């Protein structure tokens, strides 16, 4: 992992994971979700430098859950309407309390 993007990210982001087992390609969505919901500005810069803005733009659309604050933030910085995010569509279709 030495020299990879993961070694340059804040250690607390992956407190519950074995960082040695994370793969920047296979675990991309987990890494992006953690960086954008809990990371620092430096973590975000590292992510954009590693993956590139286009790949980040496409990948965040597939993340299953983003809190509202992170969704709004990504919508603004990446210039993507919230409605395009998969997590936005999913949250609208769910009825967690069974209210009709």
VEXDREN-2710 file (C-alpha; in Angstrom, 1 decimal):
% VEXDREN-2710
k/r/px/py/pz
1/UNK/0.0/0.0/0.0
2/UNK/3.0/2.3/0.5
3/UNK/2.9/5.0/-2.2
4/UNK/-0.7/4.3/-3.2
5/UNK/-3.5/6.8/-2.9
6/UNK/-4.7/5.1/0.3
7/UNK/-1.5/5.8/2.1
8/UNK/-2.0/9.5/1.4
9/UNK/-5.5/9.6/2.8
10/UNK/-6.5/10.3/6.5
11/UNK/-6.1/7.2/8.5
12/UNK/-9.3/7.6/10.4
13/UNK/-11.4/7.3/7.2
14/UNK/-10.9/3.5/7.2
15/UNK/-10.8/2.8/10.9
16/UNK/-13.1/-0.2/10.4
17/UNK/-11.2/-1.7/7.5
18/UNK/-7.9/-3.4/6.9
19/UNK/-6.3/-0.7/4.8
20/UNK/-3.9/-3.2/3.4
21/UNK/-6.8/-5.2/1.9
22/UNK/-8.4/-2.2/0.2
23/UNK/-8.0/-2.0/-3.6
24/UNK/-8.3/1.5/-5.1
25/UNK/-10.1/0.1/-8.1
26/UNK/-12.3/-2.6/-6.6
27/UNK/-13.2/-0.5/-3.5
28/UNK/-13.5/2.8/-5.3
29/UNK/-17.1/3.6/-4.2
30/UNK/-16.3/2.9/-0.6
31/UNK/-13.2/5.1/-0.8
32/UNK/-15.1/7.9/-2.5
33/UNK/-18.0/7.7/0.0
34/UNK/-15.6/7.9/3.0
35/UNK/-13.6/10.8/1.6
36/UNK/-16.5/12.9/0.6
37/UNK/-18.5/12.3/3.8
38/UNK/-15.7/12.4/6.3
39/UNK/-12.5/13.5/4.6
40/UNK/-10.5/16.6/4.6
41/UNK/-9.9/19.0/1.7
42/UNK/-6.5/17.4/1.2
43/UNK/-8.2/13.9/1.0
44/UNK/-10.5/15.2/-1.7
45/UNK/-7.5/16.7/-3.6
46/UNK/-5.7/13.3/-3.4
47/UNK/-8.9/11.6/-4.8
48/UNK/-9.2/13.9/-7.7
49/UNK/-5.5/13.6/-8.5
50/UNK/-5.6/9.8/-8.4
51/UNK/-9.0/9.1/-10.1
52/UNK/-9.5/12.3/-12.2
53/UNK/-12.6/14.4/-12.2
54/UNK/-14.4/12.5/-14.9
55/UNK/-14.0/9.1/-13.2
56/UNK/-15.1/10.7/-9.9
57/UNK/-18.1/12.3/-11.5
58/UNK/-19.2/9.0/-13.0
59/UNK/-18.5/6.9/-9.9
60/UNK/-20.3/9.0/-7.3
61/UNK/-23.5/8.6/-9.3
62/UNK/-23.4/4.9/-8.4
63/UNK/-22.8/5.2/-4.6
64/UNK/-25.8/3.6/-2.8
65/UNK/-26.0/6.1/0.1
66/UNK/-24.9/9.7/0.6
67/UNK/-26.2/11.9/3.4
68/UNK/-28.1/15.0/2.2
69/UNK/-25.2/17.4/2.9
70/UNK/-22.7/15.3/0.9
71/UNK/-25.2/14.8/-1.9
72/UNK/-25.7/18.6/-2.1
73/UNK/-22.0/19.3/-2.0
74/UNK/-21.1/16.8/-4.7
75/UNK/-24.0/18.1/-6.8
76/UNK/-22.5/21.6/-6.6
77/UNK/-18.8/20.9/-7.0
78/UNK/-19.3/18.4/-9.8
79/UNK/-22.1/20.3/-11.5
80/UNK/-24.5/17.3/-11.5
81/UNK/-28.2/17.6/-10.7
82/UNK/-29.1/15.8/-7.5
83/UNK/-31.7/13.8/-9.5
84/UNK/-28.9/12.1/-11.4
85/UNK/-27.5/10.4/-8.3
86/UNK/-28.5/6.8/-7.7
87/UNK/-28.8/7.5/-4.0
88/UNK/-31.2/10.3/-4.6
89/UNK/-33.5/8.1/-6.7
90/UNK/-33.3/5.3/-4.1
91/UNK/-34.2/7.6/-1.2
92/UNK/-37.3/8.8/-3.1
93/UNK/-38.4/5.2/-3.8
94/UNK/-38.0/4.0/-0.2
95/UNK/-40.7/4.1/2.4
96/UNK/-38.9/3.3/5.6
97/UNK/-41.9/3.9/7.9
98/UNK/-44.5/2.1/5.8
99/UNK/-46.6/5.3/5.4
100/UNK/-48.8/5.4/2.4
END
